[in-house]
Amino acid sequence: MENTLGVKVPPLSVPDRLLLGPGPSNSHPLVLQALANQPVGHLDPFYIDLMAEVQVLLRNIWQTNNRLTLPMSGTGSAAMEATIANIVEPGDIFLVGIKGYFGSRLADMASRYKAEVKTISKSWGDAFTLLELEEALIKYKPAVLALVHAETSTGVCQPIEGVGELCRKYNCLLILDTVTSLGSVPLHLDKWKVDLAYSCSQKGLSCPPGLGPFTMNERAEDKLNRREGKVPNWYLDVSLLNKYWGSDRVYHHTAPVNMNFGIRESLRLIVEEGLENSWKRHQDNAELLWSGLENLGIEMHVKKEYRLPTLTTVKIPEGINGKTFTLHLLNEFGVEIGGGLGELAGKVWRIGLMGYNSKKENVEKILNLFDTELSKFKA
Ligand SMILES: Cc1ncc(COP(=O)(O)O)c(C=O)c1O
């Protein structure tokens, strides 16, 4: 096809990829089918019912009864920003536990909303203890503590049990990033007393990127209701969004209806499988990967007690150029794994087993590739 400016654009042809990196993961075929429907109007009674179903399903997957639970139109970063935009008031002390790339993003965002940001840090590959968190809560007296449950840059799962109780003891709200854990790693928002959380559609939910699930409880709503000024971000203002997602059904923005078809299907599939079965499948397949890599003489970056089942950081063996190897896997086999991010750039590969892609056959495939291909790159 030649357009009026003489630019030749061939019809779209997307290469086949097995996405075993930090995300996106491959989408479930039934999710792709759901996306391929014709859109309906965003106030169509069918769609209004579908919105309610998405909310019920999200509450289930997060194990929460929070009324304000909805998918933000945008990726995980939009949902991250929604937690901050709605909760932070200028001058609030906002404490972030940084142990990887995404903790720093939280700190950056909170500073843009004029919070007084305080940080505590751990090395990239470690997690905070309850004692360390309690000491920081005593020292900084924050209004909000933000933690990343599943740090995709390091492959660490931050233990959360007990953190919510501490936050209540020291009168602070707890924000939890569950971008790389929702649907695939045990999460009990209400039991763990998490006040706000967010996630994405493209990892454990087996959907393409485009939606950012968001939830907040009554404690968080209370702070939102007591704000002096307006939420400084119109698009992500939950009080406005709730006029559309709540019973009023007032237009806010044109919802990405097809993305919501997709996420409904992906959440339905997790409930059909059973949430605990999904968590177990991810754990079992990750353990298969870890023992297979160890058998090949390859070391993991994170000690086992903190390892995430969805994302494994693997030490790049001495003398190997990590990037050349990942390009080889992509170009020759259509398999994507990730390189290191930030401090871990050039030091680790990141292997993801998320949602639809957490399967024994994918573990075997990547282990086989490490077995047959890696030796070709040794100096
Ligand atoms: C832990 C974590 N938080 C936040 C994000 C941001 O999500 P998105 O890239 O969907 O905007 C990511 C993305 O990978 C992530 O891994």
Ligand as a Chemical Component Dictionary entry (heavy atoms), coordinates in Angstrom:
data_LIG
# 
_chem_comp.id                   LIG 
_chem_comp.type                 NON-POLYMER 
_chem_comp.pdbx_formal_charge   0 
_chem_comp.three_letter_code    LIG 
# 
loop_
_chem_comp_atom.comp_id 
_chem_comp_atom.atom_id 
_chem_comp_atom.alt_atom_id 
_chem_comp_atom.type_symbol 
_chem_comp_atom.charge 
_chem_comp_atom.model_Cartn_x 
_chem_comp_atom.model_Cartn_y 
_chem_comp_atom.model_Cartn_z 
_chem_comp_atom.pdbx_ordinal 
LIG C1 C1 C 0 7.267 -3.564 40.214 1  
LIG C2 C2 C 0 6.785 -2.677 39.101 2  
LIG N1 N1 N 0 6.145 -1.551 39.402 3  
LIG C3 C3 C 0 5.684 -0.725 38.438 4  
LIG C4 C4 C 0 5.861 -1.013 37.106 5  
LIG C5 C5 C 0 5.342 -0.069 36.072 6  
LIG O1 O1 O 0 4.372 -0.692 35.309 7  
LIG P1 P1 P 0 4.149 -0.305 33.760 8  
LIG O2 O2 O 0 5.442 -0.564 33.058 9  
LIG O3 O3 O 0 3.040 -1.239 33.370 10 
LIG O4 O4 O 0 3.756 1.110  33.715 11 
LIG C6 C6 C 0 6.537 -2.182 36.750 12 
LIG C7 C7 C 0 6.750 -2.527 35.338 13 
LIG O5 O5 O 0 7.320 -3.517 34.994 14 
LIG C8 C8 C 0 7.001 -3.032 37.776 15 
LIG O6 O6 O 0 7.640 -4.164 37.469 16 
# 
loop_
_chem_comp_bond.comp_id 
_chem_comp_bond.atom_id_1 
_chem_comp_bond.atom_id_2 
_chem_comp_bond.value_order 
_chem_comp_bond.pdbx_ordinal 
LIG C1 C2 SING 1  
LIG C2 N1 SING 2  
LIG C2 C8 DOUB 3  
LIG N1 C3 DOUB 4  
LIG C3 C4 SING 5  
LIG C4 C5 SING 6  
LIG C4 C6 DOUB 7  
LIG C5 O1 SING 8  
LIG O1 P1 SING 9  
LIG P1 O2 DOUB 10 
LIG P1 O3 SING 11 
LIG P1 O4 SING 12 
LIG C6 C7 SING 13 
LIG C6 C8 SING 14 
LIG C7 O5 DOUB 15 
LIG C8 O6 SING 16 
# 
